[in-house]
Amino acid sequence: MPVPPMTHTLPIASNPLALLEREWVLTNGTGAFAMGTVPGVNTRRYHALLVASARPPVARFAALNQVLEQVVIGGQPKPLRLEFTTCQFRGLDAQVPRVFAPKGCSTLTRFERGVRVAWTHRVAKIEGIPGQIEFRRELALHWKQQAATLRYRVRFTPAAGQAALPSLTLRLGPLTSLRDYHQVQLQSRDGAPSAQHGADSVTLKRGDLAVTLRSPGSRFGPAPEWWYKAYYEIEDHRGLDCEEDYFLPGWFEVPLDPARGGEAALTVALGEQPAPPLPDEDDTRLRRLAPVIDRLSALTSPAPTAAAPPAGMPADLPTILALAADDFVVDRWIKETKLATIIAGYPWFTDWGRDTFIALPGLLLTTGRYDEARSVLRAFAAVVRDGLVPNVFDDKDASAGQYNTVDGSLWFVHAAMEYVRVSGDREAWTQWLGEACQLIVEAYIRGTTPPELAHIAKQEGAALIRMTGDGLVTAGTPATQLTWMDAACNGVVFTARPGKAVEINALWFHVLSGMSEMLAETNRNSADHYQKLGARIGRSFSKIFWNDQLGYLHDHAWTDPSGQEHIDASLRPNQLLAVSLAHSPLPRKRQQQVIDAVRQRLLTPLGIRTLPTDDAKFHPHYGGPPMSRDEAYHQGTVWPWLIGPYAEGLLRVGRFSDASRAEARQAIDGLLQWMLGPGLGQVPEIAEGASPHRPDGCVAQAWSVAELLRVLDLIAHPPKA
């Protein structure tokens, strides 16, 4: 199967800095990644040519931030230096807010992204020298290794009759920081790492971290210096540390053929040994994904209906989707066993339980990666505690977890049932998976509390997650955030949803109904019990949540310490789960009303708003320092992942008719077009609530990609009744 080496190609005719907001991400299956902008200018502290993982998939640190790249023509006393790197610095005043130096990106003519990223520069006018130079830089991550390779190609094309150049040398100066990827390096605070060099290599050490850089065929000359106050504009806007000092240990010098140019490579690797060479044609990842690409080809035809792909963007959607999904699937060690897990988003998330199991069906079941799906389920089943799966594993300690979520465990059961339904793996269900799911259900029935919140449960005198007399699940307090709308900052919980939340109880009804079916042949008593509970929940659900006057579902209901009952009647997308899941507690007419309300007031081209624009709490924009961002996070901000429940709801209410399938496809076209164009193969975490819905948050989010895949699958292969 022919697969193009690059999925995105951007010809750049003028002003590359106009593309400064276009970001790319590369991953390597371990939690490590590389990330940057199209012009090659770092605008985040997370932008680096390698962010390595010291304890995969966590303990990530910036191993190589940038490289100063020079092509030197001639020797002393007056060599001509051509620069191909650009850093950003803060300007002196409001009239000049930013300064770019060197100005290497000014010669950029093309950017490419696939399993690698590449930049092509062309210098057509060289002072005093007839001819032109083409400079190409290509970055590749080593699969399943903490290493990256930069490949360089320099071509000199002389003008007619022009003799060879006097000499031609490529100089590479690595700019490094060796710091936690959430932090910045300051020379005054952190000092320089130790450096030990060889003929063509240098090893940098700081504390327990070591990084080795090597350029075969070069000569490394130690010349330590600092580049002060590189400016990260995005971090400045986010109210975070936004200036960093880079340490440059010296220069690699590679002699090139003065008549033609030549090639060179620079590798960076975790540890005190150089990385093994990257194969010349390293298409291992594409070969491994070939069955997935073939499978997705059947889902993505015809092409998106909203518009043709942007100029210069090949519409190779199956390959783009396969790579995007693969970016999030990584290794995790659980009790000395290597299993799989799902990174929630790049650059700053690890593997979150809730995100993992919302994303699993799309990333791994739609793509036919059943072994990895089973491995992810086993990884989390091994650490279920009191009926809860971890909401997140600790970023420093790969074996520790936080259990502060009410829905993560319910999504685990949903993903487990979907895994068995799609893969047909009843053996896993009977041997261990079914038991893990039943432990969760029974814990919710009798009541359970996240261990981190035991002190609050003691004050409340009751488990923080428990089933009430009407069969519905109540969870949390006004001071906790256990649902997915969990934004909080400096002790302020912005979307406190204590009590009975609509999506939690839609999930609860679905889980009990599904478990009753799964256990019908092997555990009749439990199956009957869950069926009766489900019937009770079905009666209670509409009584608590349905608002006949508004024509949609309340978001949550709770009782205060005095016994007074409260209702939050905000129009939120959480109610979509009462329509999208296979088992719904609502009659079809009310399901249609929910879809109509969301379509009219919450639907956008990039996903679903979390509040309508006429709500008093609506925040049209997302940005600023953490307090401002968290306040807006679930108060109108658009979430692409919610397009999945919306589209599935459309399909189920429409009984998967041709009209409903066409409308579902139209609903996801905006996100597909983003992936084909500005998103460079990925889908963001969020977008602003106000038009034009500027994307923000993580550049690449697992459940955003997963729900696109799942909707495409539902359109192509409606589930059997």
C-alpha positions in Angstrom: 0.0 0.0 0.0 1.6 3.3 -1.1 1.7 5.8 1.8 2.9 9.4 1.3 5.9 10.3 3.5 4.3 13.6 4.4 0.6 14.2 5.0 0.7 18.0 5.1 2.8 20.3 2.9 2.7 24.1 3.3 4.3 26.2 0.5 5.4 29.5 2.1 5.5 32.4 -0.3 6.0 35.2 2.2 6.2 36.1 5.9 6.6 32.7 7.7 5.9 34.5 11.0 2.3 34.8 9.9 2.1 31.1 10.6 3.4 31.4 14.2 0.1 30.0 15.7 0.3 26.9 13.6 1.7 24.1 15.8 2.8 20.5 15.1 3.3 17.5 17.4 5.4 14.3 16.9 5.2 11.4 19.3 7.1 8.1 19.7 4.9 5.7 21.7 6.5 6.4 25.1 5.0 9.7 26.2 8.0 11.6 24.8 7.2 14.1 22.1 8.5 17.0 20.0 6.5 20.1 19.4 6.8 23.5 17.8 5.6 26.0 15.3 5.6 26.1 11.5 8.3 28.8 11.4 10.4 26.9 13.9 10.1 29.6 16.6 9.4 28.4 20.2 6.4 30.2 21.7 5.7 27.8 24.6 7.9 26.3 27.2 6.7 22.9 25.9 8.1 23.6 22.4 11.3 21.5 22.0 12.9 19.2 19.5 12.8 16.5 22.1 10.8 16.3 25.3 12.0 13.0 26.7 10.4 10.8 29.3 12.7 9.6 32.1 10.1 7.2 33.4 7.8 6.5 30.5 5.2 7.8 30.1 5.9 10.4 32.8 8.8 12.4 34.3 9.1 14.4 31.0 11.8 17.0 30.5 13.1 19.3 27.8 16.2 17.5 26.3 16.8 19.8 23.3 15.0 23.1 22.9 16.4 24.4 19.6 19.6 24.3 17.5 21.4 27.3 16.2 22.1 26.4 12.5 24.6 28.2 10.3 26.1 27.6 6.9 29.5 29.2 6.8 30.9 30.1 3.4 34.7 30.8 3.2 37.1 31.1 6.1 39.0 33.8 8.0 39.1 36.7 8.1 35.6 37.4 6.7 33.5 34.3 6.5 29.9 34.7 5.3 27.4 33.2 7.8 23.9 32.2 6.7 21.5 31.7 9.7 18.5 29.3 9.6 17.2 29.5 13.2 14.9 32.0 14.8 14.3 32.6 18.5 11.8 35.0 20.0 12.7 37.7 22.6 10.6 40.3 24.4 10.6 43.7 22.8 11.6 46.9 24.5 8.1 48.6 24.4 4.5 48.3 23.1 5.5 49.5 19.7 8.0 46.5 19.3 6.5 43.8 21.6 8.6 41.0 20.1 12.1 40.7 18.6 13.1 37.7 16.4 16.8 36.8 16.2 18.5 35.3 14.3 16.1 35.8 11.4 16.6 32.4 9.9 12.9 31.7 9.2 12.9 34.6 6.7 14.2 32.2 4.0 11.7 29.4 4.8 9.9 28.3 1.7 8.2 25.0 2.7 7.0 23.1 5.8 6.1 19.4 5.8 4.5 17.2 8.4 4.0 13.4 8.4 5.7 10.9 10.7 8.4 13.5 10.7 8.5 17.3 10.2 10.7 19.1 7.8 11.6 22.7 6.8 13.1 23.8 3.5 14.9 27.2 3.3 16.2 28.8 0.1 18.7 31.6 -0.1 18.6 32.9 -3.6 20.8 36.0 -3.2 24.1 35.4 -1.4 26.3 38.4 -0.9 29.1 38.4 -3.5 28.4 34.8 -4.6 26.3 34.0 -7.8 24.1 31.0 -7.1 21.7 29.8 -4.4 21.7 27.5 -1.3 18.9 25.2 -0.3 18.9 24.2 3.4 16.6 21.3 4.6 16.1 20.3 8.2 14.2 17.1 9.1 13.2 16.0 12.6 12.3 12.4 13.4 11.7 10.8 16.8 13.1 7.3 17.4 10.1 4.9 17.9 9.9 3.6 21.5 13.2 5.3 22.4 14.2 8.5 24.2 15.9 9.9 21.2 15.5 12.2 18.2 17.5 12.8 15.0 17.8 16.0 13.0 18.9 15.4 9.5 20.4 18.3 7.4 20.9 18.6 3.7 22.7 21.6 2.2 22.7 22.1 -1.6 24.7 24.7 -3.4 23.7 25.5 -6.9 26.2 27.8 -8.6 25.2 30.2 -11.3 26.4 29.5 -14.8 30.2 29.7 -14.9 30.5 30.0 -11.1 33.4 28.1 -9.6 33.1 26.1 -6.4 32.9 28.0 -3.1 36.2 28.5 -1.2 34.8 26.4 1.6 31.4 25.3 3.0 30.7 24.3 6.7 27.6 23.5 8.6 27.7 24.7 12.2 25.2 23.4 14.8 24.9 24.9 18.3 22.4 23.0 20.6 20.3 25.2 22.9 19.4 23.1 25.9 17.7 23.4 29.3 17.4 19.9 30.9 14.5 20.9 33.1 11.0 19.6 33.9 8.8 20.3 30.9 6.4 22.4 33.0 9.2 24.7 34.2 11.8 27.1 32.7 15.6 27.2 33.1 17.2 30.3 34.6 21.0 30.7 34.6 20.9 32.6 37.9 18.9 29.9 39.6 19.9 26.6 38.0 23.4 27.2 36.7 24.9 25.3 33.8 24.8 21.5 33.5 28.1 19.7 33.5 29.5 19.0 30.1 31.8 16.2 28.9 32.7 16.1 25.2 34.2 13.8 22.8 35.5 14.3 19.2 31.9 14.5 17.8 29.7 14.4 20.9 28.9 16.1 24.1 27.1 14.8 27.2 25.3 17.2 29.5 24.3 16.2 33.1 22.1 17.8 35.7 21.2 15.8 38.8 20.0 12.4 37.7 19.4 13.5 34.1 21.9 13.1 31.3 21.6 13.9 27.6 24.1 13.0 24.9 24.3 14.9 21.5 26.3 13.6 18.6 26.9 14.5 15.0 28.8 11.8 13.2 31.6 13.2 11.0 31.7 16.5 12.8 34.1 18.1 15.2 32.7 19.3 18.4 34.3 22.4 19.9 33.4 23.4 23.4 32.4 27.0 23.7 29.9 27.3 26.6 27.6 30.3 26.6 24.1 31.4 27.6 21.3 32.7 25.4 19.2 34.8 27.8 15.5 35.4 28.1 14.0 33.5 25.2 10.4 34.7 25.2 7.4 32.3 25.2 4.5 34.5 24.1 1.8 31.9 24.8 3.0 31.3 28.3 2.9 35.1 28.9 -0.7 35.2 27.8 -1.4 32.3 30.1 0.0 34.2 33.1 2.9 31.8 33.5 6.7 32.0 33.5 7.5 33.1 30.0 11.3 33.7 29.7 14.0 31.1 29.7 17.8 31.0 29.5 19.2 28.4 27.1 22.6 26.8 27.6 24.8 26.3 24.6 27.7 23.9 25.3 29.5 24.5 22.0 29.4 23.9 18.3 29.4 20.9 16.0 31.2 21.7 12.7 30.6 19.6 9.7 32.7 20.2 6.5 30.6 20.1 3.3 31.6 19.8 -0.4 32.1 23.4 -1.5 31.0 22.4 -5.0 27.6 20.8 -4.1 26.9 20.9 -0.4 26.3 17.8 1.7 24.4 16.1 4.5 24.7 15.8 8.2 22.8 14.5 11.2 22.5 15.5 14.9 21.1 13.0 17.4 20.0 13.7 21.0 19.3 10.8 23.4 18.6 10.3 27.1 21.6 8.9 28.9 25.4 9.0 28.5 25.5 7.1 25.2 24.7 8.4 21.7 21.5 7.3 20.1 21.7 4.5 17.6 21.5 5.7 14.0 18.0 6.2 12.6 17.5 4.0 9.5 17.6 5.9 6.2 14.0 5.0 5.4 12.4 4.6 8.7 8.8 3.9 7.9 8.3 1.3 10.6 5.4 3.2 12.1 3.6 3.5 8.8 4.1 -0.2 8.1 2.7 -1.0 11.5 -0.3 1.2 10.9 -1.0 -0.1 7.4 -4.0 -2.3 8.5 -5.4 0.6 10.5 -5.1 2.9 7.4 -6.8 0.3 5.2 -9.6 0.0 7.8 -10.1 3.7 8.0 -10.2 4.1 4.3 -13.6 2.5 4.3 -14.9 5.1 6.8 -13.6 8.3 5.2 -15.1 8.0 1.7 -16.6 10.3 0.4 -14.3 13.2 1.4 -15.6 15.8 3.9 -18.6 17.6 2.5 -18.1 21.0 3.9 -15.3 22.1 1.7 -12.4 20.8 -0.3 -9.1 20.4 1.5 -7.1 23.6 1.7 -4.6 24.2 -1.2 -1.5 22.2 -0.7 -3.1 19.8 1.8 -3.4 16.3 0.5 -6.7 14.8 1.6 -5.1 11.6 2.8 -7.5 11.5 5.7 -7.2 7.8 6.6 -3.4 8.2 7.1 -3.9 11.4 9.1 -6.5 9.8 11.3 -4.4 6.7 11.9 -1.3 8.7 12.9 -3.4 11.1 15.1 -4.9 8.2 17.0 -1.6 6.4 17.3 0.0 9.6 18.9 -1.8 8.9 22.2 -1.2 5.2 22.6 1.9 4.6 24.8 3.4 2.1 27.2 2.9 2.0 30.9 4.4 -0.4 33.4 2.0 -1.7 36.0 3.4 -4.1 38.7 6.5 -4.9 36.5 4.3 -5.7 33.5 4.4 -3.6 30.3 0.9 -2.6 29.3 -0.7 0.1 27.2 -2.3 3.3 28.2 -3.6 6.5 26.5 -2.1 10.0 26.9 -5.0 12.4 27.3 -3.4 15.3 25.4 -0.2 17.0 24.3 1.7 18.8 25.6 0.8 18.7 29.3 -1.5 15.8 30.1 -0.5 12.3 31.1 -2.9 9.3 31.1 -6.2 10.3 32.8 -8.7 7.5 33.6 -11.8 9.4 32.4 -10.1 10.6 29.2 -8.7 7.1 28.6 -12.0 5.3 28.6 -13.9 7.9 26.7 -11.2 7.8 24.1 -10.6 4.0 24.0 -13.5 3.0 21.7 -12.5 5.5 19.0 -8.7 5.2 19.2 -8.5 1.4 19.6 -11.8 -0.3 18.7 -12.6 1.7 15.6 -9.1 1.1 14.4 -9.1 -2.7 15.2 -6.3 -2.5 17.8 -8.0 -5.0 20.1 -4.8 -6.3 21.8 -3.9 -2.8 22.9 -7.5 -2.1 24.0 -7.4 -5.1 26.2 -4.0 -4.1 27.6 -5.3 -0.6 28.5 -8.2 -2.2 30.3 -5.9 -4.6 32.2 -3.6 -1.7 33.2 -6.4 0.1 34.9 -8.2 -3.0 36.2 -5.0 -3.8 38.1 -5.2 -0.6 40.1 -9.0 -0.4 40.8 -9.4 0.7 44.4 -12.7 0.7 46.3 -14.5 0.5 43.0 -12.6 3.4 41.5 -10.1 3.6 38.7 -7.4 6.3 38.9 -8.5 9.7 37.5 -4.8 10.3 36.8 -1.5 8.6 37.5 1.1 10.8 39.2 3.4 12.7 36.8 6.5 11.8 38.9 5.7 8.4 40.2 4.4 6.0 37.5 2.8 3.6 40.0 0.8 6.2 42.0 -2.6 7.4 41.2 -5.3 9.9 42.2 -8.9 8.5 42.5 -10.9 11.7 42.5 -13.5 11.1 39.9 -17.1 9.7 39.8 -17.4 9.1 36.1 -14.0 7.5 35.3 -15.0 4.1 36.7 -18.4 4.2 34.8 -16.5 5.0 31.6 -14.2 2.1 32.3 -17.3 -0.3 32.5 -18.7 1.3 29.3 -15.3 0.8 27.5 -15.1 -2.8 28.7 -18.5 -3.7 27.4 -17.8 -2.0 24.1 -14.5 -3.9 23.9 -16.3 -7.3 24.3 -19.1 -6.3 21.9 -16.7 -5.2 19.2 -13.9 -7.7 19.6 -16.0 -10.7 20.7 -13.4 -11.5 23.5 -15.7 -13.2 26.0 -12.7 -15.0 27.5 -11.3 -11.8 28.9 -14.7 -10.9 30.3 -15.2 -14.2 32.1 -11.6 -14.4 33.3 -11.0 -10.9 34.8 -12.7 -8.0 33.0 -16.3 -8.8 34.1 -15.1 -9.2 37.7 -13.5 -5.7 37.6 -16.7 -4.2 36.2 -18.9 -5.8 38.8 -16.6 -4.6 41.6 -17.2 -1.1 40.4 -20.9 -1.4 40.1 -21.2 -3.0 43.6 -19.0 -0.3 45.1 -21.3 2.4 43.7 -24.4 0.6 45.0 -23.0 0.4 48.6 -21.2 3.7 48.5 -17.5 4.6 48.1 -15.2 7.6 48.6 -12.1 8.7 46.8 -9.3 8.2 49.4 -8.1 11.7 48.8 -11.5 13.0 50.0 -12.0 10.7 53.0 -11.8 13.7 55.4 -14.7 15.4 53.6 -16.8 12.1 53.7 -16.2 12.0 57.4 -17.5 15.5 57.8 -20.5 14.7 55.6 -21.2 11.5 57.4 -21.7 9.6 54.2 -19.8 8.2 51.2 -19.1 10.8 48.6 -20.2 8.5 45.8 -23.4 6.5 46.6 -26.7 5.3 45.2 -29.7 6.9 46.8 -33.2 5.4 47.4 -34.4 6.3 44.0 -31.5 4.4 42.4 -29.7 7.5 41.2 -26.1 8.2 42.0 -25.2 11.3 44.1 -21.6 12.5 44.3 -19.5 15.2 45.8 -20.0 18.4 47.6 -19.9 22.1 46.6 -16.2 22.1 47.5 -15.3 19.1 45.3 -15.1 18.5 41.6 -15.7 14.8 40.7 -17.3 15.1 37.3 -15.5 16.0 34.0 -16.4 19.7 34.5 -13.8 19.8 37.2 -12.2 23.3 36.8 -10.9 24.8 40.1 -8.1 27.3 40.9 -6.8 28.6 44.3 -9.6 26.8 46.1 -12.4 28.1 43.9 -14.5 25.4 42.2 -16.0 27.1 39.2 -18.5 24.5 38.1 -19.4 22.7 41.3 -21.9 20.0 40.4 -22.7 18.3 43.7 -25.5 15.8 44.0 -27.1 14.0 41.1 -25.5 15.0 37.8 -27.3 14.3 34.6 -24.5 12.6 32.7 -23.4 10.5 35.7 -26.9 9.1 36.0 -27.3 8.5 32.3 -24.0 6.6 32.5 -25.2 4.7 35.6 -28.4 3.7 33.8 -26.5 2.6 30.8 -23.9 0.6 32.8 -26.6 -1.2 34.8 -28.6 -2.1 31.7 -25.5 -3.2 29.8 -24.2 -5.3 32.8 -27.5 -7.0 33.1 -27.2 -8.1 29.5 -23.5 -9.1 29.9 -24.2 -11.2 32.9 -27.5 -12.8 31.7 -25.9 -16.2 31.0 -23.3 -16.4 33.7 -24.8 -14.6 36.8 -28.6 -14.6 36.6 -29.1 -13.1 40.1 -26.9 -10.1 39.5 -28.4 -9.6 36.0 -31.9 -9.5 37.4 -30.8 -7.2 40.2 -29.2 -4.7 37.8 -32.2 -4.9 35.5 -34.6 -4.0 38.4 -32.3 -1.2 39.5 -32.2 0.1 36.0 -36.0 0.2 35.8 -36.1 2.2 39.1 -33.5 4.6 37.7 -35.5 5.0 34.5 -38.5 6.1 36.5 -36.5 8.5 38.7 -34.4 10.0 35.9 -37.2 11.9 34.1 -38.8 12.9 37.4 -35.5 14.6 38.6 -34.1 15.9 35.4 -36.7 16.5 32.8 -38.0 20.1 32.5 -41.2 20.1 30.4 -41.3 23.8 30.2 -37.8 24.2 28.8 -37.9 21.0 26.8 -34.5 19.6 27.9 -32.8 18.1 31.0 -31.6 19.8 34.1 -27.9 19.7 34.6 -27.8 18.5 38.2 -29.9 18.4 41.4 -28.7 18.5 45.0 -30.0 18.8 48.6 -28.3 21.3 51.0 -27.5 20.6 54.6 -30.9 22.1 55.7 -32.7 19.6 53.5 -33.7 22.1 50.8 -33.7 20.7 47.3 -32.0 22.7 44.4 -32.1 22.3 40.7 -29.6 23.7 38.1 -31.6 24.1 34.9 -28.6 25.4 32.8 -28.6 24.1 29.3 -25.4 22.1 29.2 -24.2 19.4 26.8 -23.9 16.8 29.6 -27.5 15.8 28.9 -26.4 14.4 25.5 -25.3 11.2 27.2 -28.9 10.5 28.0 -29.5 10.2 24.2 -26.2 9.0 22.8 -25.6 5.9 25.0 -27.0 2.6 23.8 -29.3 2.4 26.8 -31.3 5.6 27.3 -33.6 6.4 30.2 -35.6 8.8 28.0 -38.5 8.1 25.6 -37.7 8.9 22.0 -39.7 12.2 21.9 -37.7 13.6 24.8 -34.4 12.4 23.2 -35.4 14.4 20.1 -36.1 17.5 22.2 -32.6 17.2 23.8 -31.0 17.0 20.4 -33.0 20.0 19.1 -32.0 22.2 22.1 -28.3 21.4 21.7 -28.4 21.9 17.9 -30.1 25.3 18.2 -28.0 26.7 21.1 -24.8 24.8 21.7 -23.6 23.4 18.3 -20.6 25.1 16.6 -18.3 24.0 13.7 -15.6 22.8 16.2 -17.7 21.0 18.8 -20.4 21.8 21.4 -20.5 24.8 23.7 -20.7 24.1 27.4 -23.3 27.0 27.9 -25.4 28.9 25.4 -24.4 32.5 24.5 -27.4 34.0 26.3 -26.5 32.4 29.7 -25.4 35.0 32.3 -22.4 32.7 33.0 -21.3 32.5 29.4 -17.6 33.3 28.8 -17.0 34.1 25.1 -13.2 33.9 25.3 -10.7 31.6 27.0 -7.3 33.0 28.0 -5.3 34.9 30.5 -3.9 33.6 33.8 -5.0 30.3 35.4 -7.9 31.8 37.4 -9.4 33.4 34.3 -8.9 30.3 32.1 -10.4 27.9 34.6 -13.4 30.2 35.1 -14.1 30.0 31.4 -13.2 26.4 30.9 -16.7 25.0 31.2 -18.7 28.2 31.0 -19.3 28.4 27.2 -16.0 27.0 25.9 -16.4 24.6 23.0 -15.2 21.0 23.4 -14.6 19.0 20.2 -15.1 15.6 22.0 -18.7 16.4 22.7 -19.4 16.2 19.0 -19.3 12.5 19.5 -22.3 12.2 21.9 -24.1 14.8 19.8 -23.6 13.0 16.5 -24.4 9.6 18.0 -27.6 11.1 19.5 -28.5 12.4 16.1 -28.0 8.9 14.6 -29.9 7.1 17.4 -32.9 9.4 17.4 -32.9 9.3 13.6 -32.6 5.5 13.6 -29.5 5.7 11.5 -31.4 6.9 8.5 -29.6 8.4 5.5 -30.7 11.9 6.6 -29.4 11.4 10.2 -26.1 10.0 8.8 -25.7 13.0 6.5 -26.4 15.4 9.4 -23.9 13.6 11.6 -21.2 13.8 8.9 -21.9 17.5 8.5 -21.5 18.0 12.2 -17.9 16.7 12.2 -16.8 18.3 8.9 -15.5 21.4 10.7 -13.2 19.3 12.8 -12.1 17.1 9.9 -11.2 20.3 7.9 -9.2 21.6 10.9 -7.3 18.3 11.0 -6.6 18.4 7.3 -5.6 22.1 7.4 -4.5 24.3 10.3 -4.4 21.5 12.9 -1.6 19.8 10.9 -3.1 16.3 11.6 -4.4 16.8 15.1 -7.6 18.1 16.9 -7.4 20.5 19.9 -8.7 20.1 23.4 -11.1 23.2 23.3 -12.1 26.2 21.3 -13.5 29.6 22.3 -17.2 29.9 22.7 -17.5 33.0 20.6 -17.1 32.9 16.8 -14.7 32.3 15.1 -14.0 29.7 17.9 -10.2 30.1 18.2 -8.8 26.7 19.2 -6.9 26.6 22.6 -5.8 24.3 25.3 -3.9 21.2 24.3 -2.9 21.2 20.6 -3.7 17.5 20.4 -6.4 15.8 22.6 -7.1 12.1 22.6 -10.9 12.1 23.1 -11.2 14.8 20.4 -9.6 12.5 17.8 -11.3 9.4 19.2 -14.8 10.8 18.9 -14.2 11.8 15.2 -13.2 8.2 14.5 -16.1 6.8 16.4 -18.6 8.9 14.6 -17.2 8.0 11.2 -17.5 4.3 12.3 -21.1 4.8 13.4 -22.0 6.4 10.1 -20.4 3.6 8.1 -21.4 0.7 10.4 -24.6 1.4 12.4 -24.8 -1.0 15.4 -27.1 -3.9 15.1 -30.4 -3.6 17.0 
